[in-house]
Amino acid sequence: MGFCHTLRHDGIDYGDYIEQITSLLFVKMADERGVKLPEGCDWQTLVNESGTKPTDHYVDVLRRLDDEKGLLGDIFAGALSRFTNPVNLKRLIGLID
């Protein structure tokens, strides 16, 4: 199952696809480049979340990154998760990983 199929199955509108994928990609890229992220906001934590927690955790990650000062806060300013189903979020994280 691909990116768009996964997003569509979670009821995410086509117009929101890029935003949702981009936010996840920025977390992964920041982690890969050694950018200091707040504790629990790193890519590996997202990869390791399980059960029904991934969606709640991801909402918290986006909120915390939005609160950061400087470029990191600018990148995640106003970022929102549109995911309602943790299975679909985990699937998309797996596709990106």
Secondary structure, DSSP 8 states (H G I E B T S, - for coil): --HHHHHHHTT--GGGHHHHHHHHHHHHHHHHTT----TT-SHHHHHH--TTHHHHHHHHHHHHHHTSSHHHHHHTTT-------HHHHHHHHHHH-
